[in-house]
Amino acid sequence: MIAANIWHWWIGVVLLFAALGAVLSVGAGYLSKVTAMKYPNRRQRRK
């Protein structure tokens, strides 16, 4: 039973870091898209 309890906590830690990474990557992708529309680079300005 002790091993199951320890394993349970490690799964929780791994899932926490995975969720934080997913949230941060979605936020960074959103910000990059928003700033790309506000400040277009040369290639986007030609069109």
N, C-alpha and C positions, 0 to 999 in steps of 0.2 A: 504493500500500500504506500510505503514511503516513496518508492520509485515512481509510482503513478502520480503522486503529488508533485514531485520535482519535475517530471516530464510535462505536467500540466502547466507549470509556471514558465518553462522554457518555450512552450508553444505560444503562450500569451506574449512573451517578450518578442519573439520572431514576428508574430502577427502585428504587434504594435509598431515595430520598425517598418514593416512592409506597408502598413496603412499610412504612416507618416510620410514615407517616400512617395507613395502614390498621390497623396494630397499635395505635397510640395511640387511634384512634377506637373500635375495638372495646373496648379497656380502659376508656375513658371511658364508653361506653355501658353496660358491665357494672357499673361502679361507680355510675352514676346509677340503674340499676335496683335494685341491692342497697340503696343508701341510701334509695331511695324506699319500699321495703318496710319498712325499719327505722324510718324517720321519715316517716310518711304526712302529707300535707297535709290541710287541712280537708275538701276535697271527697272524699278517699278515706276519711276517718274516719267520715263520715255513713252509709256503706253498711253 
